[in-house]
Amino acid sequence: MSVEKAKAHLEKYGFSERIRTFPVSSATVALAAVALGTEEARIAKTLSFLTSGGAVLIVTAGDAKIDNRKYKDSFGEKAKMIPFAEVEGLIGHAVGGVCPFGVNDGVRVYLDCSLRRFDTVFPAAGEPNNAVELTIPELELASELVGWIDVTRTEEIA
């Protein structure tokens, strides 16, 4: 199970006991915010892209959108999201539970600067009904990130 992979990964850093499981879906930013009782911007959404160098995950604030120009400037190519049916095979987690914890070998993880305005954020933990609260330094550690990037723009979510 995907949550077991994420939990085992988070266990290495002492964060696995913080995984919260909900009786409702938290598969989207809006649903996760309701389940957690927090603002949508604090949901750390993990987006999956296919680059010429392989699969990439970018963790952004819940109110951030990918800026195509910034993405191309960072990666040297146009943003191409991984097709729904291929996400689990390439990343190791299915859509709705994609997170930067316990991913397949070779998947590169980046954190977007849109997250830096928060003390803590809530990424998923492998399933469409869970999340884990982490500080930004804890997310840096547990995500085993390649680095920080700026590939988004933020907008008010209506």
MDAnalysis code that builds the backbone (N, CA, C; Angstrom):
import MDAnalysis as mda
import numpy as np

u = mda.Universe.empty(474, n_residues=158, atom_resindex=np.repeat(np.arange(158), 3), trajectory=True)
u.add_TopologyAttr("name", ["N", "CA", "C"] * 158)
u.add_TopologyAttr("resid", np.arange(1, 159))
u.add_TopologyAttr("resname", ["MET", "SER", "VAL", "GLU", "LYS", "ALA", "LYS", "ALA", "HIS", "LEU", "GLU", "LYS", "TYR", "GLY", "PHE", "SER", "GLU", "ARG", "ILE", "ARG", "THR", "PHE", "PRO", "VAL", "SER", "SER", "ALA", "THR", "VAL", "ALA", "LEU", "ALA", "ALA", "VAL", "ALA", "LEU", "GLY", "THR", "GLU", "GLU", "ALA", "ARG", "ILE", "ALA", "LYS", "THR", "LEU", "SER", "PHE", "LEU", "THR", "SER", "GLY", "GLY", "ALA", "VAL", "LEU", "ILE", "VAL", "THR", "ALA", "GLY", "ASP", "ALA", "LYS", "ILE", "ASP", "ASN", "ARG", "LYS", "TYR", "LYS", "ASP", "SER", "PHE", "GLY", "GLU", "LYS", "ALA", "LYS", "MET", "ILE", "PRO", "PHE", "ALA", "GLU", "VAL", "GLU", "GLY", "LEU", "ILE", "GLY", "HIS", "ALA", "VAL", "GLY", "GLY", "VAL", "CYS", "PRO", "PHE", "GLY", "VAL", "ASN", "ASP", "GLY", "VAL", "ARG", "VAL", "TYR", "LEU", "ASP", "CYS", "SER", "LEU", "ARG", "ARG", "PHE", "ASP", "THR", "VAL", "PHE", "PRO", "ALA", "ALA", "GLY", "GLU", "PRO", "ASN", "ASN", "ALA", "VAL", "GLU", "LEU", "THR", "ILE", "PRO", "GLU", "LEU", "GLU", "LEU", "ALA", "SER", "GLU", "LEU", "VAL", "GLY", "TRP", "ILE", "ASP", "VAL", "THR", "ARG", "THR", "GLU", "GLU", "ILE", "ALA"])
u.atoms.positions = np.array([
    [0.829, -1.189, 0.000],
    [0.000, 0.000, 0.000],
    [0.872, 1.251, 0.000],
    [0.400, 2.257, -0.673],
    [1.123, 3.506, -0.798],
    [1.363, 4.182, 0.549],
    [0.360, 4.130, 1.429],
    [0.527, 4.759, 2.740],
    [1.623, 4.054, 3.538],
    [1.791, 2.767, 3.352],
    [2.843, 2.033, 4.062],
    [4.228, 2.487, 3.588],
    [4.366, 2.743, 2.288],
    [5.640, 3.261, 1.765],
    [5.940, 4.640, 2.346],
    [4.927, 5.500, 2.358],
    [5.107, 6.849, 2.903],
    [5.411, 6.783, 4.400],
    [4.688, 5.924, 5.111],
    [4.890, 5.791, 6.557],
    [6.287, 5.285, 6.869],
    [6.751, 4.277, 6.134],
    [8.098, 3.746, 6.349],
    [9.147, 4.824, 6.079],
    [8.932, 5.625, 5.066],
    [9.854, 6.707, 4.749],
    [9.859, 7.749, 5.866],
    [8.681, 8.158, 6.305],
    [8.579, 9.163, 7.367],
    [9.123, 8.647, 8.698],
    [9.053, 7.341, 8.899],
    [9.581, 6.721, 10.121],
    [11.079, 6.987, 10.271],
    [11.802, 7.015, 9.154],
    [13.256, 7.282, 9.191],
    [13.566, 8.622, 9.837],
    [12.615, 9.541, 9.776],
    [12.820, 10.891, 10.305],
    [12.026, 11.159, 11.575],
    [11.318, 10.146, 12.066],
    [10.536, 10.289, 13.287],
    [9.208, 11.005, 13.106],
    [8.680, 11.028, 11.867],
    [7.456, 11.767, 11.596],
    [6.248, 10.877, 11.302],
    [6.403, 9.564, 11.276],
    [5.305, 8.694, 10.841],
    [4.104, 8.733, 11.778],
    [4.309, 8.985, 13.050],
    [3.193, 9.020, 13.997],
    [2.311, 10.252, 13.803],
    [2.765, 11.195, 12.995],
    [1.989, 12.411, 12.744],
    [0.995, 12.261, 11.595],
    [1.022, 11.134, 10.903],
    [0.078, 10.937, 9.795],
    [-1.338, 10.926, 10.354],
    [-2.176, 11.741, 9.758],
    [-3.592, 11.795, 10.141],
    [-4.412, 11.124, 9.049],
    [-5.314, 10.239, 9.448],
    [-6.193, 9.562, 8.501],
    [-7.611, 10.051, 8.746],
    [-8.322, 10.341, 7.670],
    [-9.657, 10.924, 7.760],
    [-10.722, 9.950, 7.268],
    [-11.940, 10.075, 7.790],
    [-13.038, 9.239, 7.294],
    [-13.597, 9.748, 5.972],
    [-13.054, 10.871, 5.489],
    [-13.481, 11.476, 4.227],
    [-12.265, 11.658, 3.332],
    [-12.513, 11.919, 2.065],
    [-11.424, 12.135, 1.120],
    [-10.697, 13.448, 1.394],
    [-9.386, 13.398, 1.195],
    [-8.562, 14.610, 1.238],
    [-7.734, 14.685, -0.050],
    [-8.299, 14.132, -1.120],
    [-7.578, 13.971, -2.384],
    [-7.363, 15.255, -3.163],
    [-8.083, 16.313, -2.834],
    [-7.875, 17.600, -3.497],
    [-7.519, 18.638, -2.440],
    [-7.026, 19.770, -2.881],
    [-6.688, 20.851, -1.949],
    [-7.918, 21.232, -1.132],
    [-9.052, 21.429, -1.804],
    [-10.273, 21.851, -1.109],
    [-10.726, 20.804, -0.091],
    [-10.727, 19.532, -0.475],
    [-11.155, 18.475, 0.443],
    [-10.189, 18.330, 1.623],
    [-8.898, 18.435, 1.357],
    [-7.906, 18.322, 2.431],
    [-8.052, 19.471, 3.427],
    [-8.294, 20.672, 2.927],
    [-8.464, 21.828, 3.809],
    [-9.665, 21.639, 4.731],
    [-10.766, 21.107, 4.193],
    [-11.956, 20.849, 5.006],
    [-11.650, 19.761, 6.045],
    [-11.030, 18.668, 5.619],
    [-10.720, 17.562, 6.533],
    [-9.807, 18.007, 7.673],
    [-8.883, 18.918, 7.370],
    [-7.918, 19.391, 8.370],
    [-8.378, 20.635, 9.117],
    [-9.404, 21.305, 8.608],
    [-9.855, 22.540, 9.228],
    [-8.833, 23.657, 9.098],
    [-8.216, 23.751, 7.929],
    [-7.196, 24.781, 7.691],
    [-7.465, 25.474, 6.369],
    [-6.689, 26.496, 6.076],
    [-6.835, 27.207, 4.810],
    [-6.235, 26.388, 3.666],
    [-6.795, 26.544, 2.495],
    [-6.351, 25.781, 1.329],
    [-4.884, 26.037, 0.998],
    [-4.411, 27.241, 1.210],
    [-3.026, 27.575, 0.869],
    [-2.020, 26.713, 1.644],
    [-2.367, 26.276, 2.853],
    [-1.440, 25.478, 3.670],
    [-1.392, 24.006, 3.284],
    [-2.227, 23.586, 2.347],
    [-2.153, 22.221, 1.839],
    [-0.969, 22.177, 0.867],
    [-0.020, 21.316, 1.133],
    [1.165, 21.180, 0.270],
    [0.838, 20.165, -0.818],
    [0.439, 20.672, -1.977],
    [0.078, 19.758, -3.066],
    [1.337, 19.337, -3.808],
    [1.352, 18.071, -4.191],
    [2.503, 17.500, -4.881],
    [2.102, 17.212, -6.317],
    [2.743, 17.914, -7.238],
    [2.441, 17.783, -8.661],
    [3.522, 16.953, -9.345],
    [3.118, 16.092, -10.261],
    [4.061, 15.193, -10.928],
    [4.224, 15.567, -12.399],
    [5.489, 15.684, -12.789],
    [5.832, 16.071, -14.158],
    [6.804, 15.075, -14.758],
    [6.772, 14.993, -16.080],
    [7.704, 14.155, -16.821],
    [8.666, 15.082, -17.547],
    [9.948, 14.923, -17.277],
    [10.979, 15.710, -17.953],
    [11.858, 14.767, -18.759],
    [12.721, 15.325, -19.573],
    [13.640, 14.493, -20.353],
    [14.577, 13.718, -19.428],
    [14.739, 14.184, -18.194],
    [15.574, 13.504, -17.203],
    [14.817, 12.572, -16.292],
    [13.523, 12.369, -16.539],
    [12.713, 11.472, -15.730],
    [11.622, 12.199, -14.960],
    [11.007, 11.473, -14.034],
    [9.889, 12.008, -13.258],
    [10.366, 13.010, -12.213],
    [9.563, 14.053, -12.044],
    [9.849, 15.127, -11.098],
    [8.593, 15.406, -10.292],
    [8.763, 15.592, -8.986],
    [7.673, 16.052, -8.132],
    [7.978, 17.469, -7.695],
    [6.967, 18.323, -7.752],
    [7.097, 19.691, -7.261],
    [6.021, 19.894, -6.210],
    [6.448, 20.197, -4.991],
    [5.519, 20.435, -3.887],
    [5.296, 21.941, -3.794],
    [4.030, 22.358, -3.890],
    [3.677, 23.768, -3.882],
    [2.616, 24.049, -2.821],
    [2.420, 25.322, -2.519],
    [1.312, 25.724, -1.657],
    [-0.001, 25.450, -2.382],
    [-1.044, 25.223, -1.618],
    [-2.344, 24.884, -2.188],
    [-2.951, 25.927, -3.081],
    [-2.550, 27.186, -2.925],
    [-3.101, 28.255, -3.756],
    [-2.197, 28.624, -4.923],
    [-1.146, 27.867, -5.121],
    [-0.184, 28.170, -6.188],
    [-0.534, 27.424, -7.467],
    [-0.237, 28.056, -8.571],
    [-0.411, 27.458, -9.898],
    [0.942, 27.466, -10.599],
    [1.192, 26.445, -11.397],
    [2.443, 26.401, -12.152],
    [2.458, 27.544, -13.165],
    [3.552, 28.277, -13.175],
    [3.778, 29.341, -14.155],
    [4.649, 28.726, -15.251],
    [4.084, 28.577, -16.432],
    [4.779, 27.861, -17.512],
    [6.127, 28.473, -17.867],
    [6.237, 29.794, -17.874],
    [7.504, 30.460, -18.190],
    [8.542, 30.137, -17.117],
    [8.174, 30.236, -15.846],
    [9.113, 29.935, -14.764],
    [9.537, 28.464, -14.808],
    [8.592, 27.578, -15.110],
    [8.911, 26.152, -15.205],
    [9.946, 25.930, -16.305],
    [9.689, 26.501, -17.484],
    [10.610, 26.323, -18.607],
    [11.982, 26.912, -18.289],
    [12.007, 28.051, -17.607],
    [13.282, 28.655, -17.210],
    [14.051, 27.747, -16.252],
    [13.337, 27.037, -15.376],
    [13.978, 26.157, -14.390],
    [14.422, 24.817, -14.970],
    [13.591, 24.239, -15.845],
    [13.854, 22.884, -16.334],
    [14.314, 22.823, -17.790],
    [14.256, 23.945, -18.491],
    [14.714, 23.974, -19.873],
    [13.778, 23.304, -20.847],
    [12.566, 23.036, -20.409],
    [11.578, 22.422, -21.289],
    [10.183, 22.758, -20.800],
    [9.210, 22.545, -21.663],
    [7.814, 22.834, -21.351],
    [7.296, 21.878, -20.276],
    [6.443, 22.391, -19.392],
    [5.839, 21.560, -18.345],
    [4.934, 20.505, -18.971],
    [5.149, 19.254, -18.573],
    [4.312, 18.151, -19.053],
    [3.948, 17.292, -17.841],
    [2.705, 17.438, -17.406],
    [2.253, 16.627, -16.272],
    [2.197, 15.154, -16.692],
    [2.479, 14.285, -15.744],
    [2.410, 12.848, -16.013],
    [0.935, 12.467, -16.180],
    [0.593, 11.735, -17.239],
    [-0.803, 11.312, -17.423],
    [-1.297, 10.504, -16.215],
    [-2.559, 10.716, -15.880],
    [-3.202, 10.088, -14.720],
    [-2.855, 8.604, -14.587],
    [-3.017, 7.859, -15.668],
    [-2.830, 6.407, -15.633],
    [-1.370, 5.996, -15.390],
    [-0.426, 6.908, -15.568],
    [0.991, 6.591, -15.421],
    [1.602, 7.059, -14.102],
    [0.863, 7.865, -13.348],
    [1.422, 8.467, -12.129],
    [1.885, 7.410, -11.133],
    [1.032, 6.474, -10.793],
    [1.396, 5.484, -9.774],
    [2.619, 4.673, -10.188],
    [2.692, 4.243, -11.429],
    [3.827, 3.459, -11.896],
    [5.137, 4.236, -11.874],
    [5.088, 5.504, -12.249],
    [6.304, 6.312, -12.307],
    [6.716, 6.880, -10.946],
    [5.742, 7.258, -10.130],
    [6.018, 7.926, -8.855],
    [6.022, 6.959, -7.676],
    [5.085, 6.022, -7.675],
    [4.967, 5.100, -6.541],
    [3.752, 5.377, -5.684],
    [3.019, 6.435, -6.009],
    [1.774, 6.772, -5.324],
    [0.734, 7.128, -6.384],
    [-0.525, 6.777, -6.108],
    [-1.606, 7.095, -7.035],
    [-2.076, 8.534, -6.851],
    [-2.699, 9.067, -7.900],
    [-3.276, 10.410, -7.844],
    [-4.224, 10.484, -6.645],
    [-4.146, 11.568, -5.918],
    [-4.956, 11.747, -4.712],
    [-4.141, 11.530, -3.452],
    [-3.064, 10.740, -3.578],
    [-2.189, 10.477, -2.443],
    [-0.730, 10.744, -2.758],
    [-0.479, 11.365, -3.918],
    [0.904, 11.630, -4.313],
    [1.554, 12.542, -3.278],
    [2.722, 12.131, -2.836],
    [3.480, 12.878, -1.835],
    [4.962, 12.646, -2.085],
    [5.823, 13.430, -1.467],
    [7.265, 13.266, -1.703],
    [7.929, 12.234, -0.794],
    [7.154, 11.360, -0.173],
    [7.685, 10.396, 0.787],
    [7.530, 8.970, 0.265],
    [8.631, 8.226, 0.205],
    [8.567, 6.843, -0.249],
    [8.304, 6.719, -1.737],
    [8.884, 7.613, -2.511],
    [8.685, 7.584, -3.962],
    [9.661, 6.599, -4.611],
    [9.396, 6.282, -5.863],
    [10.263, 5.372, -6.608],
    [11.667, 5.958, -6.763],
    [12.643, 5.086, -6.866],
    [14.019, 5.526, -7.101],
    [14.086, 6.363, -8.374],
    [14.881, 7.417, -8.324],
    [15.086, 8.263, -9.483],
    [14.124, 9.433, -9.602],
    [13.059, 9.446, -8.799],
    [12.118, 10.563, -8.824],
    [12.756, 11.728, -8.062],
    [12.881, 12.861, -8.747],
    [13.492, 14.047, -8.127],
    [12.403, 14.909, -7.507],
    [12.654, 15.386, -6.288],
    [11.681, 16.187, -5.554],
    [12.198, 17.614, -5.390],
    [11.330, 18.577, -5.707],
    [11.629, 19.991, -5.531],
    [10.541, 20.615, -4.669],
    [10.913, 21.587, -3.865],
    [9.947, 22.367, -3.103],
    [9.870, 23.747, -3.722],
    [8.642, 24.220, -3.930],
    [8.447, 25.541, -4.514],
    [8.432, 26.598, -3.416],
    [8.976, 27.764, -3.720],
    [9.094, 28.838, -2.734],
    [7.745, 29.327, -2.214],
    [6.639, 28.970, -2.857],
    [5.312, 29.360, -2.367],
    [5.029, 28.793, -0.976],
    [5.756, 27.747, -0.586],
    [5.572, 27.127, 0.732],
    [6.230, 27.921, 1.860],
    [7.210, 28.726, 1.538],
    [8.035, 29.381, 2.560],
    [7.295, 30.377, 3.446],
    [6.107, 30.769, 3.068],
    [5.376, 31.742, 3.889],
    [4.662, 31.102, 5.076],
    [4.740, 29.783, 5.204],
    [4.054, 29.070, 6.284],
    [5.048, 28.451, 7.265],
    [4.637, 28.354, 8.530],
    [5.447, 27.646, 9.526],
    [5.294, 26.140, 9.344],
    [4.053, 25.695, 9.110],
    [3.782, 24.284, 8.856],
    [2.858, 24.154, 7.658],
    [2.980, 23.008, 6.976],
    [2.121, 22.688, 5.833],
    [1.668, 21.243, 5.954],
    [0.710, 20.866, 5.112],
    [0.100, 19.539, 5.169],
    [0.199, 18.807, 3.835],
    [1.280, 18.078, 3.575],
    [1.308, 17.233, 2.379],
    [0.533, 15.933, 2.636],
    [0.125, 15.293, 1.563],
    [-0.490, 13.968, 1.663],
    [0.566, 12.986, 2.162],
    [0.104, 11.804, 2.532],
    [1.018, 10.762, 2.999],
    [0.694, 9.427, 2.335],
    [0.464, 9.470, 1.023],
    [0.352, 8.243, 0.258],
    [-1.041, 7.757, -0.085],
    [-2.069, 8.292, 0.556],
    [-3.437, 7.850, 0.292],
    [-4.353, 9.059, 0.139],
    [-5.524, 8.883, -0.498],
    [-6.432, 10.017, -0.716],
    [-7.269, 10.393, 0.506],
    [-6.899, 9.915, 1.685],
    [-7.621, 10.301, 2.901],
    [-6.665, 10.507, 4.077],
    [-5.467, 11.016, 3.780],
    [-4.540, 11.284, 4.877],
    [-3.631, 12.465, 4.565],
    [-2.943, 12.922, 5.599],
    [-1.989, 14.035, 5.475],
    [-1.077, 13.991, 6.686],
    [0.011, 14.741, 6.608],
    [0.945, 14.850, 7.730],
    [1.329, 16.321, 7.866],
    [1.334, 16.833, 9.087],
    [1.734, 18.222, 9.300],
    [3.226, 18.280, 9.574],
    [3.933, 19.091, 8.794],
    [5.380, 19.233, 8.935],
    [5.770, 20.705, 8.890],
    [6.803, 21.047, 9.635],
    [7.385, 22.372, 9.482],
    [8.132, 22.393, 8.153],
    [8.482, 23.564, 7.688],
    [9.218, 23.650, 6.429],
    [10.578, 22.941, 6.540],
    [11.360, 23.131, 7.624],
    [12.613, 22.364, 7.737],
    [12.382, 20.847, 7.786],
    [11.299, 20.408, 8.410],
    [10.990, 18.971, 8.436],
    [10.625, 18.469, 7.053],
    [9.880, 19.268, 6.294],
    [9.531, 18.893, 4.924],
    [10.781, 18.820, 4.060],
    [11.695, 19.764, 4.236],
    [12.960, 19.713, 3.503],
    [13.678, 18.394, 3.777],
    [13.759, 18.027, 5.029],
    [14.456, 16.804, 5.431],
    [13.751, 15.563, 4.886],
    [12.470, 15.437, 5.169],
    [11.730, 14.223, 4.821],
    [11.519, 14.055, 3.321],
    [11.475, 15.154, 2.581],
    [11.252, 15.044, 1.132],
    [12.525, 14.658, 0.384],
    [13.666, 14.786, 1.077],
    [14.954, 14.495, 0.436],
    [15.065, 15.280, -0.879],
    [14.714, 16.554, -0.802],
    [14.622, 17.401, -1.971],
    [15.941, 17.575, -2.707],
    [15.821, 17.830, -4.006],
    [16.962, 18.228, -4.821],
    [17.274, 19.682, -4.511],
    [16.198, 20.498, -4.366],
    [16.387, 21.904, -4.048],
    [15.088, 22.674, -4.080],
    [15.207, 23.953, -3.764],
    [14.088, 24.882, -3.829],
    [14.034, 25.498, -5.227],
    [12.821, 25.701, -5.733],
    [12.637, 26.356, -7.019],
    [11.488, 27.353, -6.918],
    [11.402, 28.219, -7.917],
    [10.309, 29.182, -8.009],
    [9.650, 28.973, -9.364],
    [8.594, 28.157, -9.383],
    [7.921, 27.852, -10.652],
    [6.421, 28.120, -10.589],
    [5.982, 28.891, -9.583],
    [4.556, 29.129, -9.442],
    [4.203, 30.603, -9.358],
    [2.911, 30.818, -9.460],
    [2.308, 32.104, -9.136],
    [1.167, 31.763, -8.175],
    [0.883, 32.644, -7.262],
    [-0.217, 32.381, -6.329],
    [-1.389, 33.285, -6.670],
    [-2.564, 32.718, -6.475],
    [-3.806, 33.432, -6.746],
    [-4.777, 33.083, -5.636],
    [-5.676, 33.969, -5.379],
    [-6.726, 33.663, -4.409],
    [-7.572, 32.512, -4.956],
    [-7.850, 31.541, -4.118],
    [-8.740, 30.453, -4.508],
    [-10.159, 30.887, -4.137],
    [-11.037, 30.899, -5.115],
    [-12.398, 31.356, -4.865],
    [-13.233, 30.258, -4.269],
])
